[in-house]
Amino acid sequence: MDTSPLDEEEWKTVIAYSHAHITMVDEAIGRILDALYRLNLADTTTVVFTSDHGDMEGAHNRFDKGAYFYEEVWRIPLIIRAHNTPPATQDAYVSLLDIGETLFSLIRAASSADQPREGRNLLPLVGTQIRPSDWPQIAHGTYYRYNGYSFEVRAIRNKRYKYVWNPQDIDEFYDLQTDPHEMKNLSGHPHISTTENDLRDQLMTWLHSIGDDLPNRLDTLLPAGTIIATGKQGP
């Protein structure tokens, strides 16, 4: 996880491999689309491409992912190709939970009281740059453990600010307009206290709405990075 020993040539190699992997994925998507056209299935098939997380690629001295909400891992690709919809870039904030609801909508699967579902149907956003006026530009995130280690992190962001609640460590607050690379943690600074408190209140309201009991079990939390199975501090 430590990038400090890398010299310039090693950095070039790492980044080249990373970009080559992205190119490989792009080619694979193209092969799928080509196959659909070849088999005359393009007009009856909706293709959805996404990812469960991004990659730090060395940012913040990290690779892969981890128990944090930096933009590099929180922002993920999403492509939806549907028949008779033109190419368009949409800026609406969406969630992985919305992918499930979108797929259910495609097969006209109704929800029921005994099988409730979360998420929104994204098909109205496909093929248009126009975002519905009532679409909230708010993203929420939860992080629960990491490879058997105790990490409890919750986050919220709007178009400008991001607040990350780390009850096992220090909170984070970033002004993404002036600090897009999240290099300066402003949490606790007096000049942004009102904005930070407002986002924190919104986050707590959302946690309550989804039944997340983290605010009620703070006294039982292990120190960050504790190995759950042994109770010992991890490396």
C-alpha positions in Angstrom: 0.0 0.0 0.0 3.0 2.3 0.4 4.0 4.2 -2.8 6.9 6.2 -1.3 9.7 3.8 -2.5 8.7 4.1 -6.2 11.1 6.0 -8.4 10.1 7.9 -11.6 10.5 4.9 -13.9 8.5 2.6 -11.5 5.7 5.2 -11.5 5.7 5.3 -15.3 5.4 1.5 -15.3 2.6 1.4 -12.8 0.5 4.1 -14.6 1.1 2.5 -17.9 -0.2 -0.9 -16.6 -3.2 0.9 -15.1 -4.1 2.7 -18.3 -3.5 -0.5 -20.3 -6.0 -2.3 -18.1 -8.6 0.4 -18.8 -7.9 0.1 -22.5 -8.5 -3.7 -22.2 -11.8 -3.1 -20.5 -12.9 -0.6 -23.2 -12.0 -3.2 -25.9 -14.0 -5.9 -24.1 -17.1 -3.7 -24.0 -16.7 -3.1 -27.7 -16.5 -6.9 -28.3 -19.8 -7.4 -26.4 -21.5 -4.7 -28.5 -20.1 -6.2 -31.7 -21.4 -9.6 -30.8 -24.9 -8.2 -30.1 -25.0 -6.7 -33.5 -23.7 -9.8 -35.2 -26.3 -11.9 -33.5 -29.1 -9.4 -34.2 -29.7 -8.9 -30.5 -28.7 -5.2 -30.3 -32.3 -3.9 -30.7 -33.6 -6.1 -27.8 -30.7 -5.9 -25.3 -29.8 -3.2 -22.8 -26.2 -3.1 -21.8 -25.1 -1.8 -18.3 -21.4 -1.5 -17.4 -20.3 -0.4 -14.0 -17.8 -1.2 -11.3 -17.9 -1.7 -7.5 -15.1 0.8 -6.8 -12.4 2.8 -8.4 -8.6 2.6 -8.0 -6.4 5.1 -6.2 -3.6 4.6 -8.7 -1.2 6.1 -6.2 -3.2 9.0 -5.1 -3.0 9.7 -1.3 -0.1 7.2 -1.2 -2.6 4.3 -2.0 -3.4 1.8 -4.6 -6.5 -0.3 -5.0 -9.3 0.6 -2.5 -9.7 1.0 1.2 -11.7 2.3 4.1 -11.9 5.9 2.7 -14.1 7.9 0.4 -11.7 9.7 -1.8 -13.1 10.5 -5.3 -10.8 8.0 -6.9 -12.6 5.1 -5.3 -16.1 6.6 -4.8 -16.7 7.8 -8.3 -17.2 4.8 -10.6 -17.9 4.3 -14.3 -21.5 3.8 -15.4 -22.6 3.2 -19.0 -26.1 2.3 -20.0 -26.8 1.5 -23.7 -30.4 1.0 -24.6 -32.0 0.7 -28.0 -33.1 3.9 -29.8 -31.4 6.2 -27.3 -28.8 8.6 -28.5 -25.4 9.0 -26.8 -25.5 11.5 -23.9 -23.6 12.4 -20.8 -25.7 12.7 -17.6 -24.5 14.4 -14.5 -27.1 13.1 -12.1 -25.8 11.6 -8.9 -26.7 7.9 -8.8 -26.0 4.8 -6.7 -25.1 1.2 -7.3 -28.5 0.5 -5.6 -30.1 2.2 -8.6 -28.7 -0.4 -11.0 -30.7 -3.1 -9.3 -33.9 -1.1 -9.6 -33.2 -0.3 -13.2 -32.7 -4.0 -14.0 -36.0 -4.9 -12.2 -37.7 -2.2 -14.3 -36.4 -3.6 -17.5 -38.0 -7.0 -16.7 -41.1 -5.3 -15.2 -40.6 -6.9 -11.8 -42.9 -5.3 -9.3 -41.8 -4.8 -5.7 -43.9 -6.1 -2.8 -44.3 -5.4 0.9 -42.5 -8.6 1.9 -39.7 -8.0 -0.6 -39.0 -4.2 -0.4 -36.4 -2.7 -2.7 -34.1 0.3 -2.6 -32.9 2.4 -5.6 -34.3 4.4 -8.5 -35.0 3.5 -12.1 -32.3 5.2 -14.2 -33.8 4.6 -17.6 -35.4 8.1 -17.7 -31.8 9.5 -17.5 -30.5 7.4 -20.4 -30.1 9.2 -23.8 -30.5 12.7 -22.4 -28.4 15.4 -20.8 -31.4 16.8 -19.0 -31.5 15.9 -15.3 -35.0 16.0 -13.7 -35.4 19.1 -11.5 -36.4 17.0 -8.5 -33.4 14.7 -8.7 -31.3 15.2 -5.6 -27.6 15.9 -6.2 -26.6 14.1 -3.1 -24.5 11.0 -2.7 -24.3 8.8 0.4 -21.8 6.1 1.2 -21.2 3.5 3.9 -18.1 1.4 4.6 -18.2 -1.5 6.9 -15.0 -3.5 7.6 -12.2 -4.2 5.2 -10.8 -7.7 4.7 -11.7 -8.6 8.3 -10.5 -5.3 9.8 -12.8 -3.0 11.8 -13.5 0.2 9.9 -16.7 2.1 10.2 -16.9 5.0 7.8 -20.0 7.0 6.5 -20.0 9.8 4.0 -22.1 12.3 2.2 -21.3 14.8 -0.6 -23.1 17.3 -2.7 -21.8 19.1 -5.8 -19.3 21.1 -3.8 -18.6 19.6 -0.4 -17.9 16.2 1.1 -18.2 15.2 4.7 -16.8 11.9 5.9 -17.7 10.6 9.4 -14.9 8.5 10.9 -16.1 7.7 14.5 -13.0 5.6 15.0 -10.6 8.4 13.9 -10.9 12.0 12.7 -13.6 13.3 10.5 -13.0 14.8 7.0 -14.5 17.7 5.2 -13.4 18.8 1.7 -14.3 21.7 -0.5 -14.2 20.0 -3.9 -14.5 23.3 -5.7 -11.2 24.7 -4.4 -9.6 21.4 -3.4 -10.6 18.8 -6.0 -7.8 16.4 -5.1 -8.9 16.4 -1.4 -5.5 17.5 0.0 -6.7 19.8 2.8 -9.0 18.4 5.5 -11.2 21.3 6.7 -13.1 19.5 9.3 -13.4 21.5 12.5 -12.4 24.8 10.8 -14.6 27.6 12.2 -15.3 29.2 8.8 -17.0 26.0 7.4 -18.6 24.8 10.7 -22.1 25.6 9.6 -21.8 23.8 6.3 -20.1 20.8 7.9 -22.7 20.5 10.6 -25.5 20.7 8.0 -24.0 17.9 6.0 -23.5 15.9 9.2 -27.1 16.4 10.1 -28.2 15.3 6.6 -26.0 12.2 6.9 -27.4 11.2 10.3 -31.0 11.6 9.0 -30.1 9.4 6.1 -28.5 6.7 8.4 -31.7 6.7 10.5 -33.9 6.3 7.4 -32.0 3.2 6.2 -31.8 1.6 9.7 -28.1 2.0 10.1 -27.5 1.7 13.9 -23.9 3.0 13.9 -24.7 6.2 15.8 -26.2 4.0 18.6 -23.2 1.7 19.1 -20.2 4.1 19.2 -19.3 2.8 22.7 -18.8 -0.7 21.4 -16.6 0.2 18.4 -13.1 -1.4 18.3 -10.2 0.8 17.4 -9.8 1.4 13.6 -7.9 -1.4 12.0 -8.6 -4.1 14.6 -8.8 -7.6 13.3 -12.3 -8.7 14.0 -11.6 -12.4 14.5 -8.7 -11.9 17.0 -9.3 -8.5 18.6 -5.7 -7.5 17.9 -4.5 -4.5 16.0 -3.8 -5.2 12.3 -0.6 -4.2 10.5 
